[in-house]
Amino acid sequence: MIIIHQIGSFLEELFPVLKGKMDDEELTAKVLTDYYTVADIRPDVRIRKGFAEIVVNPSGIIAQNVEFNRANNLCQRGKFNEAIPILKSLVNKNPANSEYYRTLGQAYSMSYRWH
């Protein structure tokens, strides 16, 4: 996935820390890298010709989705104790994803109900 931002006043509005510092390409790249980083998936940010190009490799996100779907399928089949380690791993990989926490909590709740 590629996201392109024109370097200018709109980018300064989105990222106020860059106000008056847009000519600092290193700072701009760092701010954009930090913002578009999800868990351990860091984008490649390039600044050129008045634009910032953010390239995100979706393979890590896809891998997490595959694992999350696997955990959900296990939960649907009542195999909560098998799903819990997968969900805990996903929470560790991407602690900003609230859906992982919700599903993990639900799996814990359901596993205790069945015992």
Contact map, one row per residue, 1 for C-alpha under 8 A:
1110000000000000000000000000000000000000000000000000001111000000000000000000000000000000000000000000000000000000000
1111000000000000000000000000000000000000000000000000111100000000000000000000000000000000000000000000000000000000000
1111100000000000000000000000000000000000000000000000111000000000000000000000000000000000000000000000000000000000000
0111110000000000000000000000000000000000000000000011110000000000000000000000000000000000000000000000000000000000000
0011111000100000000000000000000000000000000000000011100000000000000000000000000000000000000000000000000000000000000
0001111101100000000000000000000000000000000000000111000000000000000000000000000000000000000000000000000000000000000
0000111111100000000001000000000000000000000000000111000000000000000000000000000000000000000000000000000000000000000
0000011111110000000001000000000000000000000000000100000000000000000000000000000000000000000000000000000000000000000
0000001111111000000000000000000000000000000000000000000000000000000000000000000000000000000000000000000000000000000
0000011111111100000000000000000000000000000000000000000000000000000000000000000000000000000000000000000000000000000
0000111111111110010000000000000000000000000000000000000000000000000000000000000000000000000000000000000000000000000
0000000111111111111001000000000000000000000000000000000000000000000000000000000000000000000000000000000000000000000
0000000011111111001000000000000000000000000000000000000000000000000000000000000000000000000000000000000000000000000
0000000001111111000000000000000000000000000000000000000000000000000000000000000000000000000000000000000000000000000
0000000000111111111000000000001000000000000000000000000000000000000000000000000000000000000000000000000000000000000
0000000000011111111000000000000000000000000000000000000000000000000000000000000000000000000000000000000000000000000
0000000000010011111000000000000000000000000000000000000000000000000000000000000000000000000000000000000000000000000
0000000000110011111111000011000000000000000000000000000000000000000000000000000000000000000000000000000000000000000
0000000000011011111111000000000000000000000000000000000000000000000000000000000000000000000000000000000000000000000
0000000000000000011111100000000000000000000000000000000000000000000000000000000000000000000000000000000000000000000
0000000000000000011111110010000000000000000000000000000000000000000000000000000000000000000000000000000000000000000
0000001100010000011111111001000000000000000000000000000000000000000000000000000000000000000000000000000000000000000
0000000000000000000111111000000000000000000000000000000000000000000000000000000000000000000000000000000000000000000
0000000000000000000011111111000000000000000000000000000000000000000000000000000000000000000000000000000000000000000
0000000000000000000001111111100000000000000000100000000000000000000000000000000000000000000000000000000000000000000
0000000000000000000000011111110000000000000000000000000000000000000000000000000000000000000000000000000000000000000
0000000000000000010010011111111000000000000000000000000000000000000000000000000000000000000000000000000000000000000
0000000000000000010001011111111100000000000000000000000000000000000000000000000000000000000000000000000000000000000
0000000000000000000000001111111110000000000011100001000000000000000000000000000000000000000000000000000000000000000
0000000000000000000000000111111111000000000000000000000000000000000000000000000000000000000000000000000000000000000
0000000000000010000000000011111111100000000000000000000000000000000000000000000000000000000000000000000000000000000
0000000000000000000000000001111111110000000010000000010000000000000000000000000000000000000000000000000000000000000
0000000000000000000000000000111111111000011110000000010000000000000000000000000000000000000000000000000000000000000
0000000000000000000000000000011111111000010000000000000000000000000000000000000000000000000000000000000000000000000
0000000000000000000000000000001111111000000000000000000000000000000000000000000000000000000000000000000000000000000
0000000000000000000000000000000111111100011000000000000000000000000000000000000000000000000000000000000000000000000
0000000000000000000000000000000011111111111000000000000000000000000000000000000000000000000000000000000000000000000
0000000000000000000000000000000000011111110000000000000000000000000000000000000000000000000001010000000000000000000
0000000000000000000000000000000000001111110000000000000000000000000000000000000000000000000011110000000000000000000
0000000000000000000000000000000000001111110000000000000000000000000000000000000000000000000011000000000000000000000
0000000000000000000000000000000000001111111000000000000110011000000000000000000000000000000000000000000000000000000
0000000000000000000000000000000011011111111100000000000100000000000000000000000000000000000000000000000000000000000
0000000000000000000000000000000010011000111110000000011110000000000000000000000000000000000000000000000000000000000
0000000000000000000000000000000010000000011111000000011100000000000000000000000000000000000000000000000000000000000
0000000000000000000000000000100110000000001111100001111000000000000000000000000000000000000000000000000000000000000
0000000000000000000000000000100000000000000111110001110000000000000000000000000000000000000000000000000000000000000
0000000000000000000000001000100000000000000011111111100000000000000000000000000000000000000000000000000000000000000
0000000000000000000000000000000000000000000001111111100000000000000000000000000000000000000000000000000000000000000
0000000000000000000000000000000000000000000000111110000000000000000000000000000000000000000000000000000000000000000
0000011100000000000000000000000000000000000000111111000000000000000000000000000000000000000000000000000000000000000
0001111000000000000000000000000000000000000000111111100000000000000000000000000000000000000000000000000000000000000
0001111000000000000000000000100000000000000011110111110000000000000000000000000000000000000000000000000000000000000
0111100000000000000000000000000000000000000011110011111000000000000000000000000000000000000000000000000000000000000
0111000000000000000000000000000110000000001111000001111100000000000000000000000000000000000000000000000000000000000
1110000000000000000000000000000000000000001110000000111110000000000000000000000000000000000000000000000000000000000
1100000000000000000000000000000000000000111100000000011111000000000000000000000000000000000000000000000000000000000
1000000000000000000000000000000000000000101000000000001111110000000000000000000000000000000000000000000000000000000
1000000000000000000000000000000000000000000000000000000111111100000000000000000000000000000000000000000000000000000
0000000000000000000000000000000000000000000000000000000011111110000000000000000000000000000000000000000000000000000
0000000000000000000000000000000000000000100000000000000011111111000000000000000000000000000000000000000000000000000
0000000000000000000000000000000000000000100000000000000001111111100000000000000000000000000000000000000000000000000
0000000000000000000000000000000000000000000000000000000001111111110000000000000000000000000000000000000000000000000
0000000000000000000000000000000000000000000000000000000000111111111000000000000000000000000000000000000000000000000
0000000000000000000000000000000000000000000000000000000000011111111100000000000000000000010000000000000000000000000
0000000000000000000000000000000000000000000000000000000000001111111110000000000000000000000000000000000000000000000
0000000000000000000000000000000000000000000000000000000000000111111111000000000000000000000000000000000000000000000
0000000000000000000000000000000000000000000000000000000000000011111111100000000000000100010000000000000000000000000
0000000000000000000000000000000000000000000000000000000000000001111111110000000000000110010000000001000000000000000
0000000000000000000000000000000000000000000000000000000000000000111111111000000000000000000000000000000000000000000
0000000000000000000000000000000000000000000000000000000000000000011111111100000000100000000000000000000000000000000
0000000000000000000000000000000000000000000000000000000000000000001111111110000001110110000000000000000000000000000
0000000000000000000000000000000000000000000000000000000000000000000111111111000000100000000000000000001000000000000
0000000000000000000000000000000000000000000000000000000000000000000011111111100000000000000000000000000000000000000
0000000000000000000000000000000000000000000000000000000000000000000001111111111101100000000000000000000000000000000
0000000000000000000000000000000000000000000000000000000000000000000000111111111100100000000000000000000000100000000
0000000000000000000000000000000000000000000000000000000000000000000000011111111000000000000000000000000000000000000
0000000000000000000000000000000000000000000000000000000000000000000000001111111000000000000000000000000000000000000
0000000000000000000000000000000000000000000000000000000000000000000000000111111100000000000000000000000000000000000
0000000000000000000000000000000000000000000000000000000000000000000000000111111111100000000000000000000000000000000
0000000000000000000000000000000000000000000000000000000000000000000000000110011111110000000000000000000000110110000
0000000000000000000000000000000000000000000000000000000000000000000000000000001111111000000000000000000000100010000
0000000000000000000000000000000000000000000000000000000000000000000000100100001111111100000000000000000000000000000
0000000000000000000000000000000000000000000000000000000000000000000001110110001111111110000000000000000000100000000
0000000000000000000000000000000000000000000000000000000000000000000000100000000111111111000000000000000100110000000
0000000000000000000000000000000000000000000000000000000000000000000000000000000011111111100000000000000000000000000
0000000000000000000000000000000000000000000000000000000000000000001100100000000001111111110000000000000000000000000
0000000000000000000000000000000000000000000000000000000000000000000100100000000000111111111000000001101100000000000
0000000000000000000000000000000000000000000000000000000000000000000000000000000000011111111100000000000100000000000
0000000000000000000000000000000000000000000000000000000000000000000000000000000000001111111110000000000000000000000
0000000000000000000000000000000000000000000000000000000000000001001100000000000000000111111111100001000000000000000
0000000000000000000000000000000000000000000000000000000000000000000000000000000000000011111111111001100000000000000
0000000000000000000000000000000000000000000000000000000000000000000000000000000000000001111111100000000000000000000
0000000000000000000000000000000000000011000000000000000000000000000000000000000000000000111111100000000000000000000
0000000000000000000000000000000000000111000000000000000000000000000000000000000000000000011111111000000000000000000
0000000000000000000000000000000000000010000000000000000000000000000000000000000000000000011111111100000000000000000
0000000000000000000000000000000000000110000000000000000000000000000000000000000000000000001001111100000000000000000
0000000000000000000000000000000000000000000000000000000000000000000000000000000000000000001001111111100000000000000
0000000000000000000000000000000000000000000000000000000000000000000000000000000000000000000000111111110000000000000
0000000000000000000000000000000000000000000000000000000000000000000000000000000000000000000000001111111000000000000
0000000000000000000000000000000000000000000000000000000000000000000100000000000000000010011000001111111100000000000
0000000000000000000000000000000000000000000000000000000000000000000000000000000000000010001000001111111110000000000
0000000000000000000000000000000000000000000000000000000000000000000000000000000000000000000000000111111111000000000
0000000000000000000000000000000000000000000000000000000000000000000000010000000000000010000000000011111111100000000
0000000000000000000000000000000000000000000000000000000000000000000000000000000000010011000000000001111111110000000
0000000000000000000000000000000000000000000000000000000000000000000000000000000000000000000000000000111111111000000
0000000000000000000000000000000000000000000000000000000000000000000000000000000000000000000000000000011111111100000
0000000000000000000000000000000000000000000000000000000000000000000000000010000110110000000000000000001111111110000
0000000000000000000000000000000000000000000000000000000000000000000000000000000100010000000000000000000111111111000
0000000000000000000000000000000000000000000000000000000000000000000000000000000000000000000000000000000011111111100
0000000000000000000000000000000000000000000000000000000000000000000000000000000100000000000000000000000001111111110
0000000000000000000000000000000000000000000000000000000000000000000000000000000110000000000000000000000000111111111
0000000000000000000000000000000000000000000000000000000000000000000000000000000000000000000000000000000000011111111
0000000000000000000000000000000000000000000000000000000000000000000000000000000000000000000000000000000000001111111
0000000000000000000000000000000000000000000000000000000000000000000000000000000000000000000000000000000000000111111
0000000000000000000000000000000000000000000000000000000000000000000000000000000000000000000000000000000000000011111
